[in-house]
Amino acid sequence: MSENIKISEAEYEIMKVIWSSYPISTNEVVLKFKDKNQWSPRTIQTLLSRLVKKGAIGFTKRSREFVYTPLINENDYINEESESFLNKFYNGTINSMVMNFIENDKLSHDDIEELKKILNNHDLNGGD
């Protein structure tokens, strides 16, 4: 899978664009960020280069531009990062995380009711 590729928050923003729009050229990536933030085209090019070096994306040269595609699957990456987060902060258990959110008033009554519905539906649909 992603072989524990570590991606920074800024690189992750670039990855989200690539996952949603590949194959995508450097100029197209720059345009996607034009209204989102203050990154210069050079900053975006640097982030793309880092992602290539890390093996997260690949590229081909089309005429005078680079065109990027992801080399790691978005769902696999998110699952791996979620597991890493749980292991780092909550001893690998989602129960500990949910309890922390409840005890620190981070979940509203509506959030808790939504979680109950999700869990009940999961049970009814034969979830593990």
N, C-alpha and C positions, 0 to 999 in steps of 0.2 A: 504494500500500500504506500503510504507516504514516507515510510521508513524514518519516522520521527523527525521530519523536516520541521524546523522551527521558523515560523513566519511572524514578523513583527506586526503590530496593529496597522501600520501604514501599508505594509506589503499585503496584509489581508484585505484591505480596501481595494487594492489593485486586483487581487485574486477574485474578489466578488464580481468585478467588472468583466474579467476574462471568463470566468465560469458562465456568466449570463450572456456573453456576446461573442464567443469564439467561433471561428478564427477572427482575430481583431488586430489591426495595425497599431503601431505606436501613436500615430496621429489620432486614430479613433479613440484610443485610451485617453489621450490628452483632452480631447473634446468632451468625453464623458465626465471629466473632473473639472472642466472649465467653471461651472457654476457651483460645484460642491465645496471646493476649498481653495486655498491660496497657493497650491503647489505650482511651481514653475514646470514647464515642459522638461527641463533638465532634471528636476527632482523625480518626475515620473519615469524618465528614462533610467535614472539610477536605480529606482525601485524595481523596474523591469529587469535590469541587468542582474541585480541581486537574486531575484526569483529564478532567473535562468541558471545562475551559478549554484543555487541550492537544489536545482532539479525539480522545482515546482512547476515551471512552465518550459515549453520548448518554443522554438521559432524557426521560421523559414524566411528566406529573403525573397521578396517579390518585387522585382524591378529595383527601386531605390529605397524600399521600406521593409521593415521587419514585421512579420505577422506572427502573432503569439497564439498558442493553444495550451491548455492545462495538461500537465503530466500527472497530476494527482486528482483524485475524485473529490468533489466538494463534500458529499455526505460522509465519505471515509474520513476526511480531514476533520470535519466537525465532530464526528463520533470520537475520534482519537483525542482531540482537544478537550472534549467534554469529560472523557474518562480521566485525562491528565488533571483537569481542574478538580474533579471529585477526589482523586487520590491525593492531590497536593493539600487541599483545604479541608476535606471532610472524610478522611480515612477510607475513601473509595465507596462510601455509601450515600445514596441519595437521601435516605432517611435523615441523616445528620444535617444535610444541607437544608432540607425542608424544615426540620425542627429549628434550625438557626434562624431561618427567615420568619417563622411563626413567632419565636421567642423575642425577636427584635422588631416585631410589628412591621415587617416588610411585605407581608401578605395581607391584603384586605379580605373582608368577609366574602366578597365576590370572587376573589382569587381562590380562596379555599373551596368555595362551592364549585368553581370550575374544575379544580383538581379532583374533587370527589366525582364529578361527572366523568372526567377522563378515566379515572381508575375504575369506576363502575362499568363503563363501556368496554374497557380493556378486558375486564373479568368476563363480561357477557359474551364477548367475541372470542373467547378461548385464549386470552393472553396468558403468558407464563407467570 
